[in-house]
Amino acid sequence: MATFCSTAFAPLGAIVAEALGQPDLPISALQHPLAGLTPEQIRERVRPVVDDAIGMLTLPKEERIKRYSGRRWVEALQAVSIEAKVGEEEEEK
């Protein structure tokens, strides 16, 4: 299994993976943002994760587990703090 997202969404990806019982799901993150980029700019953003994509999608299961098990976007997960403000409206600026 392979998961790819932009760096802005990697923390959410790690949280969702953990919530779904897949805490070690490897996440390969592309530099954010992707929207509004030219095809050439997108190719440049994708290059760093091509090897991840190939390995996550083509390696035999045992090798895939050995190479990617435990690899996740830990730094992003640690940087996220979630605050729920139920019933409070955002203050006008």
Secondary structure as UniProt FT lines:
FT   STRAND          3..6
FT   TURN            7..9
FT   HELIX           10..19
FT   TURN            20..21
FT   TURN            23..24
FT   STRAND          27..30
FT   TURN            35..36
FT   HELIX           39..46
FT   HELIX           47..49
FT   HELIX           50..58
FT   HELIX           61..68
FT   TURN            69..70
FT   HELIX           74..79
FT   TURN            86..87
//
